Amino acid sequence: MRRYALRDDRWDRIHDQLPGRPGTVGVTAANNRLFVEAVLYRYRAGIPWRDLPERFGDWNNVHRRFGRWAKSGVWERVFRLLAEDADNEYAMLDSTVVRAHQHSAGAIKKTARTRRSVGRAAD
């Protein structure tokens, strides 16, 4: 199996949810699996659309099709289906801690004390 490729068991779970399959209304897609793998490759590798390998076809067509599927709710249906029985293979945890200097929060500065003038104290 190639890196970032869609496993057969996952493909079997989602292929009936995708538009463009034979027997449905509309245009039959050339290869839905290749398109889904292109999207997965793009997000897993963290690359821009323009850097998709040529084996996935024209990057601009992939990007346009991704947008159409997003607007029509295809990705949401697929994610909901896969979330029903998640295996947490790609679970990510973020434990980022950002520490700021004490003065950035408005703490009183120890070295900058104000002095009263002697002349004002006599008034």
C-alpha positions as CSV (number, residue, x, y, z in Angstrom):
1,M,0.0,0.0,0.0
2,R,1.3,3.4,-0.9
3,R,1.8,6.0,1.8
4,Y,-1.3,8.1,2.4
5,A,-3.4,5.7,0.4
6,L,-7.0,4.9,1.3
7,R,-7.4,1.4,2.8
8,D,-9.8,-1.0,1.1
9,D,-12.0,-1.4,4.2
10,R,-12.4,2.4,4.5
11,W,-13.2,2.7,0.8
12,D,-15.9,0.0,1.2
13,R,-17.5,2.0,3.9
14,I,-17.7,5.3,2.1
15,H,-18.0,4.6,-1.7
16,D,-21.8,4.3,-1.5
17,Q,-22.0,7.9,0.0
18,L,-20.2,9.5,-2.9
19,P,-21.8,11.2,-5.9
20,G,-20.9,10.2,-9.5
21,R,-21.1,6.5,-8.9
22,P,-22.7,4.3,-11.6
23,G,-26.5,4.0,-11.3
24,T,-27.0,7.5,-9.8
25,V,-28.4,10.6,-11.4
26,G,-25.8,12.9,-12.9
27,V,-22.4,12.4,-14.5
28,T,-20.5,9.2,-13.6
29,A,-17.2,10.1,-12.1
30,A,-14.0,8.7,-13.7
31,N,-12.5,7.5,-10.5
32,N,-13.9,8.6,-7.1
33,R,-11.3,6.6,-5.2
34,L,-8.4,8.4,-6.9
35,F,-10.0,11.7,-6.1
36,V,-10.5,10.8,-2.4
37,E,-6.9,9.6,-2.2
38,A,-5.7,12.9,-3.8
39,V,-7.6,14.9,-1.1
40,L,-6.2,12.7,1.7
41,Y,-2.7,13.0,0.2
42,R,-3.0,16.8,0.2
43,Y,-4.1,17.1,3.8
44,R,-1.8,14.4,5.2
45,A,1.3,15.7,3.5
46,G,0.4,19.3,4.3
47,I,1.0,20.6,0.8
48,P,-0.7,23.2,-1.4
49,W,-3.2,22.0,-4.1
50,R,-0.6,23.0,-6.8
51,D,1.9,20.5,-5.4
52,L,-0.3,17.4,-5.9
53,P,1.6,14.6,-7.7
54,E,0.6,14.2,-11.4
55,R,-0.8,10.7,-10.7
56,F,-3.9,12.4,-9.3
57,G,-4.6,14.4,-12.4
58,D,-4.8,18.2,-12.8
59,W,-4.6,19.8,-9.4
60,N,-7.1,22.5,-10.3
61,N,-9.8,20.0,-11.2
62,V,-9.2,18.2,-7.9
63,H,-9.5,21.5,-6.1
64,R,-12.7,22.5,-7.8
65,R,-14.3,19.1,-7.2
66,F,-13.3,19.2,-3.6
67,G,-15.1,22.6,-3.3
68,R,-18.2,21.2,-4.9
69,W,-18.3,18.3,-2.6
70,A,-17.8,20.5,0.4
71,K,-20.7,22.8,-0.6
72,S,-23.1,20.0,-1.3
73,G,-22.3,18.3,2.1
74,V,-20.6,15.1,0.7
75,W,-17.6,15.4,3.1
76,E,-19.9,16.0,6.1
77,R,-21.8,12.8,5.3
78,V,-18.6,10.8,4.9
79,F,-17.1,12.1,8.1
80,R,-20.3,11.3,10.0
81,L,-20.3,7.8,8.6
82,L,-16.7,7.3,9.6
83,A,-17.1,8.8,13.0
84,E,-19.8,6.3,13.9
85,D,-17.1,3.7,14.3
86,A,-13.8,5.6,14.8
87,D,-10.6,3.6,15.3
88,N,-8.6,6.7,16.4
89,E,-5.7,5.8,14.1
90,Y,-5.0,9.5,13.6
91,A,-5.9,10.9,17.0
92,M,-4.1,14.2,17.6
93,L,-3.6,15.9,20.9
94,D,-2.4,19.4,21.4
95,S,-0.7,20.4,24.6
96,T,0.6,23.8,23.6
97,V,1.6,26.0,26.4
98,V,2.3,29.7,25.8
99,R,4.1,31.5,28.6
100,A,4.2,35.2,28.8
101,H,6.4,37.5,30.8
102,Q,4.8,38.7,34.0
103,H,4.8,42.3,32.8
104,S,2.7,41.4,29.8
105,A,-0.2,40.7,32.1
106,G,-0.1,44.1,33.8
107,A,1.9,43.1,36.9
108,I,3.3,46.0,38.9
109,K,6.9,46.6,38.1
110,K,9.3,46.4,41.0
111,T,11.9,48.8,39.8
112,A,9.6,51.7,38.8
113,R,8.2,53.0,42.0
114,T,6.7,56.5,42.0
115,R,8.1,59.1,44.5
116,R,6.2,62.0,45.9
117,S,7.9,65.3,45.7
118,V,8.8,66.9,49.0
119,G,7.1,70.1,48.1
120,R,3.7,68.5,47.6
121,A,3.9,66.6,50.9
122,A,4.0,69.9,52.8
123,D,0.7,71.2,51.3
